[in-house]
C-alpha cells in the first residue's frame, strides 16, 4: 500500500518567492541582475570576521560550539539594547531576542499574533518576505493606503470599520523594500497617533535604517510608542547576510511567547555566529565600517538616477531613494512588468515585477530595481537595456492591427 501524505491546510497557502525564482535565472552567464535584494559582497568585512572567528575559537571554543540560550548571547543582547537606546529607544536587554535573521522574527510574529481570519494591515506595496511569513497563519490582509512617504495616517481610521480586530500593522519606515521610500518625522508622529487611536499595534521592520546617504532617518516608531510597537532589526545589511543574524525587540508582555515560539522553531540561533558578530561590533566597528557602505551605495544610487533619466521612455515614474538599496519604477500605461520580464532576461537584464509586493489589487505596471550589486558602468548598461526593451514594447503596442 502506497503512503498518502495529507498536507496541512496552511501548506497550500505557501508560495515560492518570485525573487528566489528570478535569482535562479540570473545565474545564467551575461545577465545583469537588478532583481535580488542582496547587499554588495564587496562590503563584507572578511578580515574582521576572520579575526573574530579566530578569537572566539581561541578563547571560548567549547561554549561557542555548544548549545546556547534561546534568548541569545547575553553580551550581544546587551550591545543591541545599548545601540538602539542610543538612537532614541529605551530598551532593556531582557526585551531583545536574537533571531536567525530578521525573517525568522517575522515568522515568530506570525505564530504568536496571527489567527485564521484575523486582519493584518500592511502598506501598499509591502515587503514580499513578510507576506510569505504571515500567510501560512491564515490572516486576512488589509492594504493601508500609502503615498511617497509611506502609510497615510487616515488609513488607520478605516480599520475600525473595514477590519475590526486588526492584530497589527506591519510597517517599514526606513528606505522601504520595495519602494525605497522613507517616512518623515511629522508623518511618523501622525501614524503612531492614528494607530494608537485605532488600537492597532505596530510591527516595525528596520533592516535598512543604517543605509542612509545624506542624513539619518527620523527616530523609530518604537521610540514614539514603545509599549505598542514590536521592532525588528538585522545584521545582514551592515555585516553579512550569511551569518543569518537578526533580532526582535518586544514589549515585555509579548516576549515570553516569542521566546517559546523561538524554542520550538530552532532552539537557538547559532551561538558561534553570535559570538563572532559580537567580537566584531563590540568596540565600535560599525561606526567605521557602515559609512563606507553608505558612500558606495550613494554612488551607485547616483549612477542609477542618471541612467534612468537618460534611458527610460516618457511615462515612467520613480522617486530617487535617500537610502537603502532600491528604486521603484512605474511603467507607462498598458505595460505589464511580469509579461516584460522574459523579454528583458533574454536581452540581458533582470528585475522583480512589482505585483508580488501587493497584498491586494496588485499594480502590474510596477517593478523593483536593486542598484547595490552592480558597478556604475553595469548599472548604466543594464538600464539602457531595460529602456530599449520598454521602447520596443511600446512601439509594438502602437503599431496598427492589420
N, C-alpha and C positions, 0 to 999 in steps of 0.2 A: 504494500500500500504506500503510495507516494505521500510525502509530507506536504501539508497545506498550511502555509503561513497566513495568518489573519493579521493584517496590519491595523494599528490603532487609527482612529478617525483623524487624529492630528497629523498622521503621516501624509495623508492626502493633501494637506494644506501646505506641505513643504515644497518649495520650488527651487530649482538651481539658480544661482546668482548669474545674471546675464553678464556681469563684469567678469566673473571667473571663466565663463564660456568664451567670451571675447578674448581673454588673455591667452587661451589655447591657440586661437587663430593668429595672434600676434607673434607667436613663436616661429612663424614662417620667416625665412630669410627675406630681408628687404622691406619689412613692414615697419613704418614709423608709427609707434603706438602712443596715442594720447588718451588711451582708454583707462588703464589701471590707475587707481588712487594710491600708487606706490611712492614712498619717499625716494629721493635720489640715493642710490647706493654709494655715490661719491661722498655723501655726508656722514657715512657710518664711521665712528671713531674707533677704527680697528685697533690701533696701537694701545689706546686707553683701555679698551675691553680686554685685549690680550694681557696687559699688565695686571688688570684686576682679576682675571682668571687665575693667573699665577699666584697672586697674593692670597686669594681665597683658598686655593688648593694647598698652599704652603702653611697658612695659619690655622684653618679650621676644616680640613678635608672631610673628616668624619661627619661633622654636623652639616656641612654643605651638601653632602651626598645622601643624607638620611631623610626619612620622612620629617615633615616640619609642621608647624601650627597652621591651621586652616585660615586664620586671620591674616597671616603673612609675617614676614620677617620684621620683628619689632623695631629695629633701628630704621628700616625703610619706611615703616608706617609713621614713625616719629618725623622723619625727614619730609614726607608728603604733607603731614599736618602743619609743619612749620612753613613749608613753601607756600601752600595755599593760604595760610593765615597771613603771610606777608603780602598777599595780593588782595587782602580785604575780607577774607572769610575767617570766621572764628571757629576753628576745628580742633578737636581733641584727637589724639592718636586712636582712641577707642572707637572712633567713628570711621576709621579707614580700614577698608577691606581690600587686600591685594588680589587682583584677578588675573586670569590667563588671557590677557588682552582686554581692552575695554569692550570687545564684542561679547566676552563672557559676562561682563557686567550687564549688558543689555538682556542677555538670556536670563540672568538671575532676576532682573526686574520683571521680566515677563512671567517668570514662575511664581513670584510672590504677589504680584499686583493684577495680573490679567485673569479673567474668568471668561468662560464661553458666553458670548452675547454681551459682555460688558464693554462700554465705549472707551476707546483710547483716542486722544486727539493728537494730530501730527500736523506739521507745517505743510505747505503746498509750494514746491515739492519737498521731500524729506529724504533722509539717508536710507538707501535701499537695505543696508545691513540691519537696520532697526526694524524695518517691516518684516524682514526674514526672521529676526529673533522673536518678535512678538506674535507673528501669525500662527504658529502651532498651538498657542494657548487660546485661540479662537476668540479674540476680541472683535468688536465692530469698530473699524477705523472711521474717524470723523476728521475731515480735512479742514484745517483752520485757514481762513483767508489770509494771504501773505502778499507782501509787496517787496520792493527792493531793500527794505530794512528788516525783513523777516515777518513774523506773525503780526497781524493787525490786532490791536488791543480789543476792538469791538467784537472780534470773533468770539471772545470768551462769553459775551453776553448771550449769544445764541445757543451755547452749550446747555444751559438750563432747560431750554425748550426742546432743542433738537437732539440732545444727547444727555439726558439726566443720568446722574450717577457716573459721569466720566471719571475713570480711575486716575488718569494723569495726562498731562500734555507733554509730549516729547519735543524738546527744542534744542537747536544748535545755534547759539547766538554769535559765535565767532567763526567767520570765514566758512560758512556752511557748506557741507557736502550735500548736494551737488552745485549749488548756485554761487558759492564764494562770497555771499553777502554777509555783512556784519550788522548787528543790532546796535544802534546808538544808545547813549546813556539815557536820554529822555525816554526813548521807546522802551528801554528795559524797565524803568520805573513804572511806566504805564502798563506794560504787560504784567508785571508782578502784581500791581494793584488790581488789575482786571481778573487775574487768576485767583487772587485771594478772595475777591468779592464773589466770584463764581464758585468758590470752594473746590477748585481744581488744583491739585499739587502739580509740581513741575519736575520732570526728569531732564536735567541739563547735561548735555554731552559736549565735551570740550577737548577734542583731540588736536585742534589746530590753533589754539589760543596763543601759543608762543611764536607762531609763524607770521607775525605782523611785519609790515615792510617800512612804514613811516612813523607810526605811533601805536602804542599798545592799545588793545581794546578796552572798553569800559569795564567796570567791576562786574563780577559774575552775578547772575541772577540769584545764586545761593547766598551771596552776601546781603541781598536785599530781603530775602525770605528764607532764612536757614532752616526753620522747622518745617517748611513746606516744599523744600527742594532737595532732590537727590542728585548728586553731582558725579559725573564720570570723567576720568582723566586717563592719559596714556603716555607711555614712554616710547611708543612706536615711531612717532614723527620727529622726536628730538634725539633719539639714540639709535635704535634699530628695531624694526618690527619682528625680527627673527627670535627675539627673546620672549615674545608674547607676554608683555607685562603692562598691566593697567591697574586701575584702582577705582573703587566706589567710595564716595563719602556720603554716608547715610545719616538721616535723623536717627537718634538713639532708639526710637520705638521700632524702626524697621530693621536695624542692624542684626538682631538675633535671627530673624527669619532669613535674611540674606545669607548669613553665615551657615545656617542649616542647609540651604539650597546649594551653597558652595561645597559643603562637605559631601553632599550626595553626588555632586557632579564630578569632582576630581580630587577630593580630599584636601589638596592644597596646590597652589601654583608652584612650579619647581623652585625649591629653596636655593639651589645653586645659582639660578638666574637672578633671583632677588638679591643675593649677597654680592654678586658681581656688579649689578647695577648700582647698588648702594655704595660699593667701593669706588665706583666711577664718580657718582654725583655728590658724595658726602662733603667734599671740600670746595664746592663752587664751580665745578667743571662746566655745568650747563651755561653759566653766565659768560664763560669764554667761548663755548662751542656754538651755542644757538645763534649768536649774531652772524657767524659765517654762513649758516644755513639761510638766514634771512637775506643776506646780501646776494647769495647765489640765486635764490628763488625770485628775488626782486628783479634781477637782470633777466631772468627767463620770462617773468611776467611782462616786462617791458618789451621783450622780443615778440611775444605773442600778441600784445596790443598792437604793435606796429604791423605785424603780419596780417592780423585780422582787418585792419584798416586798408591795407594795400590789396588784399586778395579776395575778401568775401564780397559777394554781389550785393547790390542795393536791396534793402528789405530785411537783411539780417540784423538782429538786435543783440547786444550784450552789455554788461556792466563790468568795468575793469575792477578786479578784486584788489583790496588793500592788504591782503594777507592770504595765507592758505596755499592751495595747490590747484584751483580750478577756475575755468571760465565756463559760463553757462550761456549757450547760444540759442536764440530763437530764429528759426528759418523763415523765409518768405512764405506767404500763404500758398497752400497747395502742395508743399513738400512734406514728406514723411521721413523722419530720421532713420527709423528702423528699416524702411524699404531702401534707403540710400546706402546702408552700411555695407552690403555685399559689393556694391559698385565701388565704394570708397576703398575697401580692403583690396580689391583687385587692382586698384590704382596705386596702392602702397601706403594707405593711411587708415588708422583705426580710431574710433571714438566710441562713446557709450550713448546710445539713444536715450533720450530723457524720459520716455514713457514709464520706464521701470521704477522711477523715483516718486511716482504718484500713488497715493493710497486709493484715490478715486479720480475719475474723469481725467485720464492722462492727456497731456498735450503732446501730440505726435510730432509737432514741429520743433521740439527742443532736443538738445544734445549737450553732453558734457565733454570738455577737453581738459586734460591734465597737462601741465607745462613743465613739470619739475624733473622729468627723467630724460629729456632731450636737450641737446645743446641749442643755443640761439639759432645757429645755422640750420639745424634739423627742424626746429620749430618753424622757421620761415619756409623751408621746403615742404613740410607737411601741410601747413595752412594753405600754401599755394596749390597743392594737390586737391585739398578739400574745396577750395574756391573753384577750381576747374571742374570738379565733379558737379558742384552745385550749378554752375553756369550751364554746363551741358544738359543737365536735367531740366532746368528752367527753359532752355531753348527748345528741347523736345516737346515740352508741355505747350509751348506757344505755337508749334507747327500746326497748320490746319489739317484736319482729318480728311483724308482722300475720299 
